[in-house]
Amino acid sequence: MLKYIVPAFAGLSLLTACNDDIENIPMQEFNDPYTYSELYYQNLRDFKATKHEISFGWFADYGTPSSMGRSFLGLPDSLDICSLWGGIPSDPKVLEDMRFVQKKKGTKMLVVAITRIAAELDHLPHKQAYLEAIKLSGDERQEAMEKVLEMYAEYFVDQVFLNDLDGFDADNEPEGDPNSGSNFTHFYKHLALYMGPNPDQTKEERLALIRERYGDEMAAKPGICDKLLCVDGGGPSDVEPYSNYWFRQDYGGGSSFSSGWPYSKQVFCCNVGDNWGTPLTEMYRQARAKAPDGGLKGGFGAFYIHRNYRITAINIEPYWHFRQCIQIQNPAIY
C-alpha cells in the first residue's frame, strides 16, 4: 500500500485517543469524519485503481447515523469494495454518505442478493413469469425458465445501472432453488452481458446493449462498461471467466486456494458478524495468505464488517483489526 493512505489510519487514531473511557463503550457517538486534502482523496482513488490484493466487506445496519459504526463515512478509507447487505440506501443522508465514500474515496459499491428465484415476491414480473413457467414441462418448461432467469438477471442489472452503483454480487446459495447448476450459469452469463470481464463479448457490443437499454446519456458515462460482476457462496468454475472476484465464505478462517479459479480472483472472507468480540485470528490468517504461484491473491474480506467498528479491550480503535489486516496484506511504502 502506498504511503499516502497511512494518514487515514492516523486520523482515526486521533479521533479515538481523545476519549479516556473509549474501551467501555461499544460504539462512538457520531462525529463529522476526519477530512483530508483533494490530493489525498485523488491518491486514494488512484491506489484503488491499481492491481493489488483487495479488501472487501459486506456492510449492513446503516441508517440514521447516530454512530459512525452505522455510517458509510466510518468505513476504513482503504476499503476497496463494499457489498450493500442492508440494501440500496433510501434515506437521503445515508445515500449522501454512501456517495461520498463511493465517489470521493473510490470504494466500489455493489448490489448484493441471494439469487433464489422461487423466493422472490409474487408481484414482481420475473416471479410471475416463473410461476407460469413451472406449469409447463419438458423442453418447453426449460426454455421458459431460461427466459425467466434472463428477466431475473435484468432486474439486478437495472438496480446497478439506475442507481449509479458499481456492480453486482450474486450470492449463490440455492438451497434447492431452481436457480442452480446450469440455470445459475445461464442467469450469470446474462448478467455478464452488462457487467464483468465477459470473454465472449467486445466492449463495443456491451456498450450497444447498454445504450439500447438505458439510452445515450447512460452509455456516455465514463467507465460504464467496467462494472464488476462477482459471485459469493458457491463459486462454480464455469462462471469464473465472467467474474471479477469470488468472495469466498471461508467463515471458519480457511485460506486454501481452489484449483478451479485463478488465485487473483479468490477473496477469503471471515465472519466478523458472529466473531466480532474475538481476536479475529481468521481474518489475519486470510490477509497473510499468499498465492501458491507467488502472484497476487484476490484479497481478504469480512461478513458484517461494521461489527469490527465496536471498541473492545482487544479492538482498541474502530476497525482496528480490519485496518491492521489491510496493512498486512498491502504494507505501506515509506
C-alpha positions, -999 to +999 in steps of 0.1 A: +000+000+000+013+034-008+023+058+019-003+084+011-030+061+026-014+059+060-029+092+073-064+077+072-053+053+099-035+080+119-066+102+117-088+075+132-063+071+160-065+108+168-103+106+169-104+077+193-075+085+216-091+117+230-117+096+250-102+080+281-132+058+285-135+046+249-129+009+259-160+009+279-185+019+252-195-003+222-197+025+196-185+060+193-212+087+191-215+102+156-189+129+148-180+145+115-155+124+097-119+134+095-113+152+062-082+155+040-070+174+010-082+168-025-047+153-032-052+127-005-085+116-020-071+115-055-042+094-043-066+071-025-087+066-057-055+061-077-043+034-054-076+016-056-074+017-094-041-003-093-038-040-095-035-052-059-049-076-033-082-060-023-101-056+010-138-062+009-168-062+032-205-069+034-220-039+052-254-037+069-271-019+097-266+015+081-293+040+089-297+074+106-261+079+115-263+080+153-229+063+153-200+062+128-203+025+132-236+028+113-223+052+087-206+047+054-183+075+065-170+053+093-157+026+070-119+023+065-108+047+038-088+019+021-117-005+017-118-014-019-153-030-024-184-029-002-215-051-008-247-034+003-261-061+025-285-036+040-299-028+006-296+003-016-299+033+008-332+052+006-326+077+034-312+109+018-285+114+044-273+078+042-273+079+005-253+111+006-227+095+028-225+064+006-219+086-025-191+104-007-173+071+000-181+058-035-171+089-054-145+106-032-128+076-017-132+053-047-148+024-028-169+003-052-205-002-040-222-034-051-258-045-052-259-079-035-287-105-033-292-142-025-303-152-060-332-175-054-359-170-080-386-190-061-381-168-030-389-136-049-421-116-042-451-127-062-459-093-076-426-090-094-427-096-132-400-122-131-417-141-103-450-141-122-432-154-152-416-181-131-450-192-117-462-196-153-430-215-164-433-241-137-467-251-150-450-264-182-430-295-188-400-308-207-382-286-232-410-260-232-405-256-194-367-252-197-370-227-225-395-206-204-372-209-174-342-195-192-363-165-202-374-161-166-337-162-155-328-135-181-356-113-167-343-120-132-308-110-142-321-078-158-339-070-125-305-068-108-288-051-138-313-023-136-306-019-098-269-014-106-273+010-136-303+030-125-288+037-090-253+045-103-237+016-085-205-003-093-216-039-099-234-069-086-225-096-060-245-127-067-249-148-035-251-183-049-267-203-021-296-220-039-306-245-012-330-263-035-339-232-056-343-238-094-316-211-100-288-236-095-265-256-117-268-249-154-297-225-146-274-203-124-248-203-152-274-191-177-286-164-152-250-153-146-240-152-182-269-129-188-257-106-161-223-108-178-237-091-209-237-059-189-210-064-162-178-082-155-150-095-178-170-112-205-146-131-228-175-137-253-183-100-258-164-070-271-166-036-253-185-022-283-211-050-281-216-043-244-219-005-250-245-011-277-266-032-252-263-005-225-273+022-250-303+001-262-315-005-226-306+028-209-301+054-236-273+076-249-268+096-217-261+065-197-239+050-224-218+081-224-208+079-187-171+072-181-164+035-172-200+024-179-187-008-194-165-016-165-190-025-137-180-055-115-196-089-115-188-111-086-201-143-070-201-154-034-212-185-017-206-213-041-182-204-069-188-227-098-158-228-122-180-223-153-188-187-142-151-179-134-144-163-168-172-139-163-163-129-128-141-102-113-139-119-079-152-149-060-160-137-024-154-170-006-174-176+025-145-191+044-161-182+077-140-208+096-109-189+086-099-211+057-072-199+033-067-228+010-069-219-027-093-236-051-078-250-083-109-240-102-103-203-100-072-180-106-057-171-073-061-134-083-099-138-081-102-156-048-111-133-019-111-151+015-138-138+038-143-144+076-174-139+097-169-108+118-207-107+125-205-136+149-169-133+160-165-095+165-156-100+202-127-123+194-092-116+182-103-124+146-073-146+140-091-160+110-090-126+092-053-121+100-046-156+085-066-148+054-049-114+050-015-130+052-023-158+028+000-159-003-009-173-037+010-205-044+024-192-076+039-161-059+015-137-076-014-118-062-044-134-045-078-117-048-077-104-013-095-107+021-129-096+034-154-098+062-191-105+066-208-078+087-176-057+085-193-030+106-191-050+138-154-046+138-161-009+145-170-018+180-145-008+207-134-037+229-104-045+251-088-061+220-102-039+193-088-007+207-099+016+178-127+014+152-118-012+126-085-018+144-084-055+133-096-048+098-072-019+092-043-040+106-051-067+080-051-041+052-016-032+062-005-068+065-019-075+030-006-043+014+022-028+036+026+009+033+057+020+014+076+049+030 
